[in-house]
Amino acid sequence: MKTTADIVIIGGGVIGTSILFNLGRLGVTDTLLLEKDVLGSGSTGRSQAICRMHYSNPVTAKMAWKSLSVFTHFTEMVGGESGFVETGYLVVVKEEDRGGLERNVAMLCQLGIDTMQVTANDLRDIAPMVSVREDEVMAWEPQSGYADPYMVTTSYGAGAKEMGAEIVLRNPATEIEVSGGRVTAVVTADGRVETPVAVVAAGPWSKMVLAKTGVDVPLVPVRHQVASLTRPVDKLPLHPTVGDIAQSFSFRPDGSALTMMGFGDEEEVDLETYNQGVDMDVMADALGRLERRIPAMSDAYFRGGWSGLFTTTPDWHPILDAVPGIDGLYCAVGFSGHGFKLSPMIGVTMAELIVEGASSTVDISPLRFSRFQEGELLESSYRYRVLA
Ligand SMILES: Cc1cc2nc3c(=O)[nH]c(=O)nc-3n(C[C@H](O)[C@H](O)[C@H](O)COP(=O)(O)OP(=O)(O)OC[C@H]3O[C@@H](n4cnc5c(N)ncnc54)[C@H](O)[C@@H]3O)c2cc1C
């Protein structure tokens, strides 16, 4: 491992590797990424990896839209594969959320995002297997889908290494040294690396990493469950990805014969001891909701599942910023259920912030560190905050 670097990144999930790659693209290659386990072993490897644009705020909608074109042109733009599959994305809300959905669709269309409100009649052409009630309201995104989080993360890592970056696995950062108000080094289990810049991208562990520098960041780990279901492909060869706000869960196809369903109660958990499996009673309830949405799924069966962590902030939006009070310390943390689909643009904008002093591709100032003290929290049009 090198003993000096221009920039050290802590965390080898999709966020850390995307930042590492994009620093290389801006010509900064004397970089080191530290990962305590292996690439993608945190929230990234457990992600449903749904890529949709339906957001309540322009900053995340723009990032998701620009990121989508990276996922769909990944080999040319990054190298390797993203595993992106276009399925279309349907968002379904109750009548009481009609105003929020209409506002969101108008805002998204103004940004040039390919989306539209649709009726039950339209669904007969778009997604005839989906059943909706008269009091439900829908929007459709034809270009959305899902990708492969492990392939994206390792491709970013490989691309960064080709440009000169170093990635060290199974070597946790144990301390960020600060002297005279600036970062001077990152200490690891295997030795010390002198550096003027440290970037914390440690997912759910970020609060602990930052606490060692005396910085308190409002992050809460929340458990989210995923079930893999064997689809009755004879009756249901395919279905779109659905953000079912009306029933507080989501699902997408997973290859040609499986369906992946995400659900949970947003319960705060301890990140080292939480139950990483699936609660069968909660899963059975979610399966009932899925059958109401796609009746043909009544013949699906449970194949297995897991739980992972959303790292939430008070407004369920990330913090992308320099850490106030310590020169050279940056953080890209608090992605809740959004981090995968935004990861290409998080890498681009964080690299711009670090190298050029401000992000130009998308203005990330609404995601600044100080917004919680300033009372400038972002708002969601819906109560189901993961679809913020
Ligand atoms: C069940 C589930 C479903 C999801 N579904 C979606 C979805 O459909 N769409 C979407 O966009 N997002 C989704 N997300 C969210 C998305 O996956 C995350 O926001 C994203 O993966 C976060 O990436 P990260 O790199 O910040 O964190 P992580 O992937 O957790 O990476 C952090 C890394 O830091 C390492 N680390 C920690 N401490 C240290 C240390 N001291 N030194 C060195 N390394 C350290 C960890 O080992 C880990 O590998 C989902 C998340 C979960 C859990």
Ligand as a Chemical Component Dictionary entry (heavy atoms), coordinates in Angstrom:
data_LIG
# 
_chem_comp.id                   LIG 
_chem_comp.type                 NON-POLYMER 
_chem_comp.pdbx_formal_charge   0 
_chem_comp.three_letter_code    LIG 
# 
loop_
_chem_comp_atom.comp_id 
_chem_comp_atom.atom_id 
_chem_comp_atom.alt_atom_id 
_chem_comp_atom.type_symbol 
_chem_comp_atom.charge 
_chem_comp_atom.model_Cartn_x 
_chem_comp_atom.model_Cartn_y 
_chem_comp_atom.model_Cartn_z 
_chem_comp_atom.pdbx_ordinal 
LIG C1  C1  C 0 -32.162 -3.746 0.511  1  
LIG C2  C2  C 0 -31.745 -2.509 -0.250 2  
LIG C3  C3  C 0 -32.385 -2.168 -1.437 3  
LIG C4  C4  C 0 -32.000 -1.023 -2.124 4  
LIG N1  N1  N 0 -32.600 -0.731 -3.318 5  
LIG C5  C5  C 0 -32.175 0.347  -4.025 6  
LIG C6  C6  C 0 -32.709 0.614  -5.311 7  
LIG O1  O1  O 0 -33.579 -0.107 -5.807 8  
LIG N2  N2  N 0 -32.220 1.683  -6.001 9  
LIG C7  C7  C 0 -31.266 2.505  -5.475 10 
LIG O2  O2  O 0 -30.893 3.476  -6.118 11 
LIG N3  N3  N 0 -30.739 2.277  -4.266 12 
LIG C8  C8  C 0 -31.173 1.223  -3.533 13 
LIG N4  N4  N 0 -30.642 0.966  -2.306 14 
LIG C9  C9  C 0 -29.683 1.921  -1.757 15 
LIG C10 C10 C 0 -28.296 1.747  -2.320 16 
LIG O3  O3  O 0 -28.000 0.381  -2.473 17 
LIG C11 C11 C 0 -27.296 2.415  -1.374 18 
LIG O4  O4  O 0 -27.686 3.763  -1.194 19 
LIG C12 C12 C 0 -25.885 2.382  -1.945 20 
LIG O5  O5  O 0 -25.510 1.076  -2.284 21 
LIG C13 C13 C 0 -24.935 2.969  -0.930 22 
LIG O6  O6  O 0 -23.622 2.775  -1.381 23 
LIG P1  P1  P 0 -22.394 3.232  -0.496 24 
LIG O7  O7  O 0 -21.192 3.011  -1.311 25 
LIG O8  O8  O 0 -22.657 4.584  0.069  26 
LIG O9  O9  O 0 -22.450 2.272  0.787  27 
LIG P2  P2  P 0 -21.989 0.751  0.961  28 
LIG O10 O10 O 0 -22.335 -0.077 -0.191 29 
LIG O11 O11 O 0 -22.475 0.317  2.304  30 
LIG O12 O12 O 0 -20.410 0.860  0.973  31 
LIG C14 C14 C 0 -19.691 1.342  2.072  32 
LIG C15 C15 C 0 -18.421 0.505  2.165  33 
LIG O13 O13 O 0 -17.569 1.070  3.148  34 
LIG C16 C16 C 0 -16.883 0.027  3.762  35 
LIG N5  N5  N 0 -16.375 0.528  5.046  36 
LIG C17 C17 C 0 -17.073 0.833  6.159  37 
LIG N6  N6  N 0 -16.273 1.292  7.118  38 
LIG C18 C18 C 0 -15.011 1.287  6.597  39 
LIG C19 C19 C 0 -13.737 1.652  7.106  40 
LIG N7  N7  N 0 -13.574 2.124  8.343  41 
LIG N8  N8  N 0 -12.659 1.517  6.307  42 
LIG C20 C20 C 0 -12.781 1.036  5.039  43 
LIG N9  N9  N 0 -13.983 0.669  4.518  44 
LIG C21 C21 C 0 -15.080 0.801  5.275  45 
LIG C22 C22 C 0 -17.908 -1.084 3.905  46 
LIG O14 O14 O 0 -17.333 -2.360 4.051  47 
LIG C23 C23 C 0 -18.688 -0.932 2.594  48 
LIG O15 O15 O 0 -18.219 -1.805 1.568  49 
LIG C24 C24 C 0 -30.978 -0.187 -1.603 50 
LIG C25 C25 C 0 -30.329 -0.537 -0.422 51 
LIG C26 C26 C 0 -30.696 -1.693 0.242  52 
LIG C27 C27 C 0 -29.966 -2.053 1.513  53 
# 
loop_
_chem_comp_bond.comp_id 
_chem_comp_bond.atom_id_1 
_chem_comp_bond.atom_id_2 
_chem_comp_bond.value_order 
_chem_comp_bond.pdbx_ordinal 
LIG C1  C2  SING 1  
LIG C2  C3  SING 2  
LIG C2  C26 DOUB 3  
LIG C3  C4  DOUB 4  
LIG C4  N1  SING 5  
LIG C4  C24 SING 6  
LIG N1  C5  DOUB 7  
LIG C5  C6  SING 8  
LIG C5  C8  SING 9  
LIG C6  O1  DOUB 10 
LIG C6  N2  SING 11 
LIG N2  C7  SING 12 
LIG C7  O2  DOUB 13 
LIG C7  N3  SING 14 
LIG N3  C8  DOUB 15 
LIG C8  N4  SING 16 
LIG N4  C9  SING 17 
LIG N4  C24 SING 18 
LIG C9  C10 SING 19 
LIG C10 O3  SING 20 
LIG C10 C11 SING 21 
LIG C11 O4  SING 22 
LIG C11 C12 SING 23 
LIG C12 O5  SING 24 
LIG C12 C13 SING 25 
LIG C13 O6  SING 26 
LIG O6  P1  SING 27 
LIG P1  O7  DOUB 28 
LIG P1  O8  SING 29 
LIG P1  O9  SING 30 
LIG O9  P2  SING 31 
LIG P2  O10 DOUB 32 
LIG P2  O11 SING 33 
LIG P2  O12 SING 34 
LIG O12 C14 SING 35 
LIG C14 C15 SING 36 
LIG C15 O13 SING 37 
LIG C15 C23 SING 38 
LIG O13 C16 SING 39 
LIG C16 N5  SING 40 
LIG C16 C22 SING 41 
LIG N5  C17 SING 42 
LIG N5  C21 SING 43 
LIG C17 N6  DOUB 44 
LIG N6  C18 SING 45 
LIG C18 C19 SING 46 
LIG C18 C21 DOUB 47 
LIG C19 N7  SING 48 
LIG C19 N8  DOUB 49 
LIG N8  C20 SING 50 
LIG C20 N9  DOUB 51 
LIG N9  C21 SING 52 
LIG C22 O14 SING 53 
LIG C22 C23 SING 54 
LIG C23 O15 SING 55 
LIG C24 C25 DOUB 56 
LIG C25 C26 SING 57 
LIG C26 C27 SING 58 
# 
